[in-house]
Amino acid sequence: MVIGITMIKIVPDHEKASYDALREIEGVKEIYHLFGEFDFFVILNVLDQAKLKSLLEEIRSERFVLDTWSLLVSKEESHSNFGMAFSQSKELAMS
């Protein structure tokens, strides 16, 4: 499974219609309404990165979507060496 996060900017006064449309898209797991530069914070969950790319393209093509800002979420255990490398570099810097 691949988890993605995207923030979405919507045409003003079309947030409700966009929210309803987003809820119907397969792979959209959670939608949070924001106050600020972006209107929605959306959590996506799909089988692989190709499906994530396709899902993001579908979201970007929605009628009232002006802009998106997306991230791919990585599980901590997939970067177990990163933590060790970071702690080793910190030890070297302190010595």
MMTF fields as JSON, N, C-alpha, C and O atoms, coordinates in Angstrom:
{
  "mmtfVersion": "1.0.0",
  "mmtfProducer": "UNKNOWN",
  "numBonds": 379,
  "numAtoms": 380,
  "numGroups": 95,
  "numChains": 1,
  "numModels": 1,
  "chainsPerModel": [1],
  "groupsPerChain": [95],
  "chainIdList": ["A"],
  "bondAtomList": [4, 2, 8, 6, 12, 10, 16, 14, 20, 18, 24, 22, 28, 26, 32, 30, 36, 34, 40, 38, 44, 42, 48, 46, 52, 50, 56, 54, 60, 58, 64, 62, 68, 66, 72, 70, 76, 74, 80, 78, 84, 82, 88, 86, 92, 90, 96, 94, 100, 98, 104, 102, 108, 106, 112, 110, 116, 114, 120, 118, 124, 122, 128, 126, 132, 130, 136, 134, 140, 138, 144, 142, 148, 146, 152, 150, 156, 154, 160, 158, 164, 162, 168, 166, 172, 170, 176, 174, 180, 178, 184, 182, 188, 186, 192, 190, 196, 194, 200, 198, 204, 202, 208, 206, 212, 210, 216, 214, 220, 218, 224, 222, 228, 226, 232, 230, 236, 234, 240, 238, 244, 242, 248, 246, 252, 250, 256, 254, 260, 258, 264, 262, 268, 266, 272, 270, 276, 274, 280, 278, 284, 282, 288, 286, 292, 290, 296, 294, 300, 298, 304, 302, 308, 306, 312, 310, 316, 314, 320, 318, 324, 322, 328, 326, 332, 330, 336, 334, 340, 338, 344, 342, 348, 346, 352, 350, 356, 354, 360, 358, 364, 362, 368, 366, 372, 370, 376, 374],
  "bondOrderList": [1, 1, 1, 1, 1, 1, 1, 1, 1, 1, 1, 1, 1, 1, 1, 1, 1, 1, 1, 1, 1, 1, 1, 1, 1, 1, 1, 1, 1, 1, 1, 1, 1, 1, 1, 1, 1, 1, 1, 1, 1, 1, 1, 1, 1, 1, 1, 1, 1, 1, 1, 1, 1, 1, 1, 1, 1, 1, 1, 1, 1, 1, 1, 1, 1, 1, 1, 1, 1, 1, 1, 1, 1, 1, 1, 1, 1, 1, 1, 1, 1, 1, 1, 1, 1, 1, 1, 1, 1, 1, 1, 1, 1, 1],
  "groupList": [{"groupName": "MET", "atomNameList": ["N", "CA", "C", "O"], "elementList": ["N", "C", "C", "O"], "formalChargeList": [0, 0, 0, 0], "bondAtomList": [1, 0, 2, 1, 3, 2], "bondOrderList": [1, 1, 2], "singleLetterCode": "M", "chemCompType": "L-PEPTIDE LINKING"}, {"groupName": "VAL", "atomNameList": ["N", "CA", "C", "O"], "elementList": ["N", "C", "C", "O"], "formalChargeList": [0, 0, 0, 0], "bondAtomList": [1, 0, 2, 1, 3, 2], "bondOrderList": [1, 1, 2], "singleLetterCode": "V", "chemCompType": "L-PEPTIDE LINKING"}, {"groupName": "ILE", "atomNameList": ["N", "CA", "C", "O"], "elementList": ["N", "C", "C", "O"], "formalChargeList": [0, 0, 0, 0], "bondAtomList": [1, 0, 2, 1, 3, 2], "bondOrderList": [1, 1, 2], "singleLetterCode": "I", "chemCompType": "L-PEPTIDE LINKING"}, {"groupName": "GLY", "atomNameList": ["N", "CA", "C", "O"], "elementList": ["N", "C", "C", "O"], "formalChargeList": [0, 0, 0, 0], "bondAtomList": [1, 0, 2, 1, 3, 2], "bondOrderList": [1, 1, 2], "singleLetterCode": "G", "chemCompType": "PEPTIDE LINKING"}, {"groupName": "THR", "atomNameList": ["N", "CA", "C", "O"], "elementList": ["N", "C", "C", "O"], "formalChargeList": [0, 0, 0, 0], "bondAtomList": [1, 0, 2, 1, 3, 2], "bondOrderList": [1, 1, 2], "singleLetterCode": "T", "chemCompType": "L-PEPTIDE LINKING"}, {"groupName": "LYS", "atomNameList": ["N", "CA", "C", "O"], "elementList": ["N", "C", "C", "O"], "formalChargeList": [0, 0, 0, 0], "bondAtomList": [1, 0, 2, 1, 3, 2], "bondOrderList": [1, 1, 2], "singleLetterCode": "K", "chemCompType": "L-PEPTIDE LINKING"}, {"groupName": "PRO", "atomNameList": ["N", "CA", "C", "O"], "elementList": ["N", "C", "C", "O"], "formalChargeList": [0, 0, 0, 0], "bondAtomList": [1, 0, 2, 1, 3, 2], "bondOrderList": [1, 1, 2], "singleLetterCode": "P", "chemCompType": "L-PEPTIDE LINKING"}, {"groupName": "ASP", "atomNameList": ["N", "CA", "C", "O"], "elementList": ["N", "C", "C", "O"], "formalChargeList": [0, 0, 0, 0], "bondAtomList": [1, 0, 2, 1, 3, 2], "bondOrderList": [1, 1, 2], "singleLetterCode": "D", "chemCompType": "L-PEPTIDE LINKING"}, {"groupName": "HIS", "atomNameList": ["N", "CA", "C", "O"], "elementList": ["N", "C", "C", "O"], "formalChargeList": [0, 0, 0, 0], "bondAtomList": [1, 0, 2, 1, 3, 2], "bondOrderList": [1, 1, 2], "singleLetterCode": "H", "chemCompType": "L-PEPTIDE LINKING"}, {"groupName": "GLU", "atomNameList": ["N", "CA", "C", "O"], "elementList": ["N", "C", "C", "O"], "formalChargeList": [0, 0, 0, 0], "bondAtomList": [1, 0, 2, 1, 3, 2], "bondOrderList": [1, 1, 2], "singleLetterCode": "E", "chemCompType": "L-PEPTIDE LINKING"}, {"groupName": "ALA", "atomNameList": ["N", "CA", "C", "O"], "elementList": ["N", "C", "C", "O"], "formalChargeList": [0, 0, 0, 0], "bondAtomList": [1, 0, 2, 1, 3, 2], "bondOrderList": [1, 1, 2], "singleLetterCode": "A", "chemCompType": "L-PEPTIDE LINKING"}, {"groupName": "SER", "atomNameList": ["N", "CA", "C", "O"], "elementList": ["N", "C", "C", "O"], "formalChargeList": [0, 0, 0, 0], "bondAtomList": [1, 0, 2, 1, 3, 2], "bondOrderList": [1, 1, 2], "singleLetterCode": "S", "chemCompType": "L-PEPTIDE LINKING"}, {"groupName": "TYR", "atomNameList": ["N", "CA", "C", "O"], "elementList": ["N", "C", "C", "O"], "formalChargeList": [0, 0, 0, 0], "bondAtomList": [1, 0, 2, 1, 3, 2], "bondOrderList": [1, 1, 2], "singleLetterCode": "Y", "chemCompType": "L-PEPTIDE LINKING"}, {"groupName": "LEU", "atomNameList": ["N", "CA", "C", "O"], "elementList": ["N", "C", "C", "O"], "formalChargeList": [0, 0, 0, 0], "bondAtomList": [1, 0, 2, 1, 3, 2], "bondOrderList": [1, 1, 2], "singleLetterCode": "L", "chemCompType": "L-PEPTIDE LINKING"}, {"groupName": "ARG", "atomNameList": ["N", "CA", "C", "O"], "elementList": ["N", "C", "C", "O"], "formalChargeList": [0, 0, 0, 0], "bondAtomList": [1, 0, 2, 1, 3, 2], "bondOrderList": [1, 1, 2], "singleLetterCode": "R", "chemCompType": "L-PEPTIDE LINKING"}, {"groupName": "PHE", "atomNameList": ["N", "CA", "C", "O"], "elementList": ["N", "C", "C", "O"], "formalChargeList": [0, 0, 0, 0], "bondAtomList": [1, 0, 2, 1, 3, 2], "bondOrderList": [1, 1, 2], "singleLetterCode": "F", "chemCompType": "L-PEPTIDE LINKING"}, {"groupName": "ASN", "atomNameList": ["N", "CA", "C", "O"], "elementList": ["N", "C", "C", "O"], "formalChargeList": [0, 0, 0, 0], "bondAtomList": [1, 0, 2, 1, 3, 2], "bondOrderList": [1, 1, 2], "singleLetterCode": "N", "chemCompType": "L-PEPTIDE LINKING"}, {"groupName": "GLN", "atomNameList": ["N", "CA", "C", "O"], "elementList": ["N", "C", "C", "O"], "formalChargeList": [0, 0, 0, 0], "bondAtomList": [1, 0, 2, 1, 3, 2], "bondOrderList": [1, 1, 2], "singleLetterCode": "Q", "chemCompType": "L-PEPTIDE LINKING"}, {"groupName": "TRP", "atomNameList": ["N", "CA", "C", "O"], "elementList": ["N", "C", "C", "O"], "formalChargeList": [0, 0, 0, 0], "bondAtomList": [1, 0, 2, 1, 3, 2], "bondOrderList": [1, 1, 2], "singleLetterCode": "W", "chemCompType": "L-PEPTIDE LINKING"}],
  "groupTypeList": [0, 1, 2, 3, 2, 4, 0, 2, 5, 2, 1, 6, 7, 8, 9, 5, 10, 11, 12, 7, 10, 13, 14, 9, 2, 9, 3, 1, 5, 9, 2, 12, 8, 13, 15, 3, 9, 15, 7, 15, 15, 1, 2, 13, 16, 1, 13, 7, 17, 10, 5, 13, 5, 11, 13, 13, 9, 9, 2, 14, 11, 9, 14, 15, 1, 13, 7, 4, 18, 11, 13, 13, 1, 11, 5, 9, 9, 11, 8, 11, 16, 15, 3, 0, 10, 15, 11, 17, 11, 5, 9, 13, 10, 0, 11],
  "groupIdList": [1, 2, 3, 4, 5, 6, 7, 8, 9, 10, 11, 12, 13, 14, 15, 16, 17, 18, 19, 20, 21, 22, 23, 24, 25, 26, 27, 28, 29, 30, 31, 32, 33, 34, 35, 36, 37, 38, 39, 40, 41, 42, 43, 44, 45, 46, 47, 48, 49, 50, 51, 52, 53, 54, 55, 56, 57, 58, 59, 60, 61, 62, 63, 64, 65, 66, 67, 68, 69, 70, 71, 72, 73, 74, 75, 76, 77, 78, 79, 80, 81, 82, 83, 84, 85, 86, 87, 88, 89, 90, 91, 92, 93, 94, 95],
  "secStructList": [7, 3, 3, 3, 3, 3, 3, 3, 3, 3, 7, 6, 6, 7, 2, 2, 2, 2, 2, 2, 2, 2, 2, 6, 1, 6, 6, 3, 3, 3, 3, 3, 3, 7, 1, 1, 1, 7, 1, 3, 3, 3, 3, 3, 3, 3, 1, 1, 2, 2, 2, 2, 2, 2, 2, 2, 2, 2, 2, 2, 6, 1, 6, 6, 3, 3, 3, 3, 3, 3, 3, 3, 3, 7, 7, 4, 4, 4, 4, 2, 2, 2, 2, 2, 2, 2, 2, 2, 2, 2, 2, 2, 2, 2, 7],
  "xCoordList": [0.838, 0.0, 0.885, 1.955, 0.408, 1.099, 0.17, -1.006, 0.706, -0.064, 0.476, 1.685, -0.426, -0.049, -0.855, -1.942, -0.309, -0.998, -0.997, 0.019, -2.125, -2.156, -2.985, -3.997, -2.534, -3.317, -3.875, -3.183, -5.12, -5.815, -6.378, -6.999, -6.146, -6.707, -7.891, -7.776, -9.027, -10.28, -10.716, -10.404, -11.441, -12.044, -12.935, -13.736, -12.819, -13.646, -15.142, -15.657, -15.805, -17.242, -17.644, -18.829, -16.682, -16.993, -16.448, -16.266, -16.195, -15.627, -16.57, -16.128, -17.85, -18.813, -18.909, -18.855, -19.048, -19.133, -17.849, -17.892, -16.721, -15.435, -15.284, -14.805, -15.695, -15.639, -16.464, -16.004, -17.679, -18.556, -17.94, -18.02, -17.325, -16.688, -15.487, -15.292, -14.681, -13.511, -13.905, -13.231, -14.986, -15.441, -15.783, -15.709, -16.155, -16.563, -15.382, -15.566, -14.196, -13.042, -12.431, -12.095, -12.29, -11.69, -10.225, -9.485, -9.809, -8.446, -8.343, -7.344, -9.374, -9.412, -9.929, -11.075, -9.09, -9.45, -9.953, -10.899, -9.339, -9.757, -9.619, -8.695, -10.552, -10.518, -10.71, -11.652, -9.814, -9.904, -9.994, -9.213, -10.936, -11.088, -10.073, -9.929, -9.368, -8.348, -8.77, -9.594, -8.206, -8.357, -6.965, -6.121, -6.717, -5.396, -5.21, -6.171, -3.978, -3.661, -4.358, -4.782, -4.479, -5.149, -6.484, -6.679, -7.399, -8.748, -8.935, -9.726, -8.206, -8.358, -7.004, -6.051, -6.948, -5.829, -6.408, -7.328, -5.872, -6.473, -5.451, -4.305, -5.886, -5.051, -5.525, -6.709, -4.562, -4.842, -4.205, -3.151, -4.844, -4.316, -4.603, -5.76, -3.541, -3.673, -2.661, -1.844, -2.726, -1.87, -0.403, 0.489, -0.149, 1.241, 1.396, 0.423, 2.644, 2.924, 2.286, 1.922, 2.143, 1.48, 0.025, -0.483, -0.645, -2.041, -2.134, -3.095, -1.137, -1.121, -1.0, -1.702, -0.116, 0.05, -1.252, -1.645, -1.913, -3.188, -4.262, -5.043, -4.29, -5.263, -5.022, -5.976, -3.776, -3.456, -3.843, -4.321, -3.639, -4.06, -5.581, -6.092, -6.294, -7.755, -8.202, -9.116, -7.57, -7.913, -7.616, -8.432, -6.45, -6.079, -7.024, -7.178, -7.658, -8.567, -9.984, -10.829, -10.244, -11.577, -11.889, -10.993, -13.13, -13.598, -13.118, -12.7, -13.165, -12.878, -11.499, -11.211, -10.65, -9.309, -8.388, -8.205, -7.807, -6.863, -5.419, -4.617, -5.089, -3.703, -3.664, -4.58, -2.594, -2.37, -0.911, -0.048, -0.659, 0.692, 0.725, 0.07, 1.477, 1.402, 2.699, 3.789, 2.547, 3.672, 3.412, 2.264, 4.473, 4.397, 4.842, 5.898, 4.048, 4.376, 5.192, 4.853, 6.267, 7.135, 7.072, 7.143, 6.939, 6.915, 8.315, 9.309, 8.379, 9.665, 10.544, 11.756, 9.946, 10.764, 11.446, 12.423, 10.942, 11.595, 12.886, 13.66, 13.12, 14.33, 15.095, 15.611, 15.163, 15.823, 17.294, 17.828, 17.953, 19.364, 19.543, 20.597, 18.54, 18.623, 18.805, 19.644, 18.025, 18.132, 19.508, 20.07, 20.063, 21.379, 22.435, 23.334, 22.329, 23.3, 23.236, 24.274, 22.051, 21.901, 22.547, 23.275, 22.287, 22.858, 24.376, 25.067, 24.913, 26.361, 26.992, 28.059, 26.334, 26.907, 26.865, 27.756, 25.85, 25.751, 26.89, 27.501, 27.163, 28.258, 29.605, 30.441, 29.82, 31.069, 31.22, 32.319, 30.135, 30.189, 30.508, 31.116, 30.103, 30.317, 31.728, 32.195, 32.415, 33.749, 34.855, 36.027],
  "yCoordList": [-1.186, 0.0, 1.252, 1.282, 2.267, 3.544, 4.61, 4.676, 5.438, 6.526, 7.834, 8.065, 8.674, 9.991, 11.052, 10.79, 12.24, 13.393, 14.475, 14.708, 15.133, 16.272, 17.378, 17.132, 18.587, 19.752, 20.33, 20.383, 20.759, 21.172, 22.573, 22.9, 23.394, 24.744, 24.698, 24.184, 25.243, 25.172, 26.579, 27.565, 26.652, 27.912, 28.408, 27.633, 29.676, 30.194, 29.923, 29.994, 29.614, 29.331, 28.006, 27.779, 27.125, 25.815, 24.682, 23.558, 24.981, 23.996, 22.819, 21.671, 23.086, 22.006, 21.045, 19.83, 21.568, 20.705, 19.896, 18.719, 20.528, 19.835, 18.761, 17.662, 19.081, 18.099, 16.87, 15.74, 17.091, 15.978, 15.143, 13.915, 15.805, 15.085, 14.28, 13.141, 14.863, 14.163, 12.918, 11.89, 13.012, 11.869, 10.663, 9.528, 10.891, 9.809, 9.136, 8.107, 9.692, 9.152, 8.003, 8.152, 6.856, 5.696, 5.983, 6.454, 5.702, 5.964, 7.161, 7.319, 8.017, 9.146, 8.602, 8.16, 8.636, 8.036, 9.055, 8.775, 10.228, 11.258, 12.617, 12.858, 13.513, 14.881, 15.828, 15.683, 16.788, 17.79, 19.169, 19.497, 19.964, 21.331, 22.217, 22.148, 23.05, 23.94, 25.393, 25.725, 26.238, 27.687, 28.242, 28.188, 28.771, 29.268, 29.202, 29.33, 29.001, 28.983, 27.839, 28.004, 26.685, 25.533, 25.3, 25.7, 24.648, 24.417, 23.036, 22.866, 22.039, 20.673, 20.016, 20.254, 19.184, 18.295, 16.899, 16.502, 16.147, 14.868, 13.75, 13.866, 12.668, 11.483, 10.441, 10.114, 9.93, 8.973, 7.636, 7.593, 6.545, 5.22, 4.339, 4.053, 3.91, 3.095, 1.952, 1.85, 1.09, -0.098, 0.192, -0.423, 1.13, 1.374, 2.823, 3.572, 3.197, 4.575, 4.941, 6.098, 3.978, 4.261, 4.647, 5.573, 3.933, 4.258, 5.604, 6.347, 5.919, 7.217, 8.342, 9.349, 8.161, 9.167, 9.356, 10.486, 8.271, 8.325, 9.022, 9.821, 8.714, 9.333, 10.833, 11.612, 11.246, 12.673, 13.392, 14.525, 12.738, 13.321, 13.479, 14.481, 12.49, 12.577, 13.74, 14.479, 13.903, 15.004, 16.347, 17.267, 16.454, 17.715, 18.073, 19.247, 17.067, 17.323, 17.671, 18.021, 17.577, 17.939, 19.389, 20.232, 19.665, 20.941, 22.188, 23.153, 22.196, 23.409, 23.412, 24.292, 22.443, 22.377, 23.367, 23.31, 24.279, 25.261, 24.792, 25.028, 24.122, 23.746, 22.614, 22.462, 21.823, 20.781, 20.832, 21.324, 20.322, 20.164, 18.798, 18.586, 17.867, 16.468, 15.949, 16.421, 14.952, 14.281, 12.784, 12.346, 12.01, 10.565, 10.242, 10.698, 9.463, 9.109, 7.83, 6.873, 7.811, 6.642, 6.115, 6.882, 4.798, 4.21, 4.238, 4.055, 4.469, 4.605, 3.374, 3.501, 2.174, 0.961, 0.798, 0.057, 1.482, 1.39, 2.202, 2.105, 2.992, 3.806, 3.525, 4.445, 2.255, 1.918, 2.319, 2.687, 2.26, 2.655, 4.153, 4.607, 4.927, 6.378, 6.795, 7.645, 6.206, 6.532, 6.209, 6.993, 5.057, 4.676, 5.629, 6.065, 5.945, 6.855, 8.228, 8.859, 8.699, 9.997, 9.984, 10.912, 8.934, 8.885, 8.751, 9.31, 8.022, 7.904, 9.229, 9.584, 9.966, 11.255, 12.247, 13.087, 12.159, 13.042, 12.732, 13.642, 11.443, 11.048, 11.546, 12.009, 11.454, 11.908, 13.417, 13.908, 14.145, 15.597, 16.034, 17.084, 15.234, 15.602, 15.234, 15.748, 14.349, 13.932, 14.8, 14.571],
  "zCoordList": [0.0, 0.0, 0.0, 0.607, -0.69, -0.768, -0.207, -0.564, 0.67, 1.254, 0.709, 0.691, 0.272, -0.214, 0.506, 1.021, 0.532, 1.116, 0.055, -0.6, -0.116, -1.021, -0.394, 0.262, -0.611, -0.221, -1.509, -2.526, -1.463, -2.672, -2.51, -1.499, -3.529, -3.579, -4.551, -5.664, -4.112, -4.856, -5.278, -4.61, -6.396, -6.824, -5.684, -5.163, -5.282, -4.179, -4.394, -5.51, -3.297, -3.243, -3.876, -4.121, -4.146, -4.709, -3.825, -4.293, -2.566, -1.661, -1.417, -1.4, -1.23, -0.944, -2.126, -1.936, -3.334, -4.519, -4.693, -5.052, -4.439, -4.564, -3.5, -3.78, -2.28, -1.193, -1.556, -1.399, -2.038, -2.417, -3.536, -3.51, -4.52, -5.626, -5.137, -5.56, -4.251, -3.724, -2.934, -3.009, -2.184, -1.38, -2.241, -1.77, -3.493, -4.391, -5.102, -5.752, -4.991, -5.705, -4.913, -3.738, -5.573, -4.929, -4.618, -5.482, -3.399, -2.956, -2.035, -1.333, -2.026, -1.1, 0.235, 0.327, 1.255, 2.548, 3.562, 4.297, 3.614, 4.571, 3.924, 3.148, 4.251, 3.741, 4.921, 5.701, 5.041, 6.092, 5.453, 4.56, 5.907, 5.402, 6.111, 7.331, 5.345, 5.897, 5.742, 4.89, 6.559, 6.425, 6.198, 7.093, 5.019, 4.665, 3.171, 2.411, 2.744, 1.311, 0.579, -0.564, 1.226, 0.631, 1.324, 2.471, 0.615, 1.139, 1.745, 2.673, 1.22, 1.721, 1.93, 1.188, 2.959, 3.244, 3.047, 3.762, 2.076, 1.703, 1.868, 1.432, 2.504, 2.66, 1.656, 1.577, 0.891, -0.174, 0.173, 0.806, -0.24, 0.033, -1.179, -1.486, -1.868, -3.074, -3.053, -2.138, -4.077, -4.099, -4.412, -3.828, -5.335, -5.731, -6.205, -6.29, -6.51, -6.898, -8.231, -8.439, -9.136, -10.414, -10.184, -10.814, -9.278, -8.966, -8.254, -8.451, -7.428, -6.757, -7.783, -7.699, -8.735, -9.791, -10.557, -10.845, -10.882, -11.601, -10.765, -11.282, -9.483, -8.576, -8.466, -8.467, -8.371, -8.297, -9.594, -9.557, -10.728, -12.003, -12.05, -12.55, -11.529, -11.479, -10.598, -10.963, -9.453, -8.552, -9.22, -9.163, -9.851, -10.514, -11.653, -11.989, -12.249, -13.366, -12.918, -13.742, -11.62, -11.118, -11.468, -11.508, -11.713, -12.26, -11.512, -12.152, -10.187, -9.433, -8.762, -7.951, -9.092, -8.501, -9.202, -10.419, -8.414, -8.945, -8.843, -9.746, -7.732, -7.491, -6.471, -5.663, -6.517, -5.51, -5.079, -5.806, -3.906, -3.391, -2.734, -1.713, -3.305, -2.902, -2.318, -2.642, -1.434, -0.797, -0.779, -0.704, -0.846, -0.7, 0.718, 1.159, 1.43, 2.813, 2.807, 2.111, 3.583, 3.68, 5.107, 6.067, 5.233, 6.567, 7.165, 6.462, 8.464, 9.155, 8.992, 8.817, 9.047, 8.971, 7.617, 7.503, 6.588, 5.285, 5.257, 4.305, 6.284, 6.358, 7.649, 8.284, 8.032, 9.294, 9.285, 10.332, 8.153, 8.08, 8.224, 8.67, 7.857, 7.964, 9.416, 9.714, 10.327, 11.745, 12.295, 13.06, 11.911, 12.382, 11.808, 12.527, 10.539, 9.926, 10.578, 10.782, 10.906, 11.549, 12.931, 13.281, 13.724, 15.066, 15.012, 15.863, 14.028, 13.892, 13.498, 13.999, 12.598, 12.199, 13.35, 13.476, 14.182, 15.342, 16.325, 16.885, 16.527, 17.419, 16.889, 17.665, 15.571, 14.979, 15.139, 15.399, 14.987, 15.102, 16.524, 16.731, 17.5, 18.908, 19.369, 20.386, 18.635, 19.097, 18.549, 18.85]
}
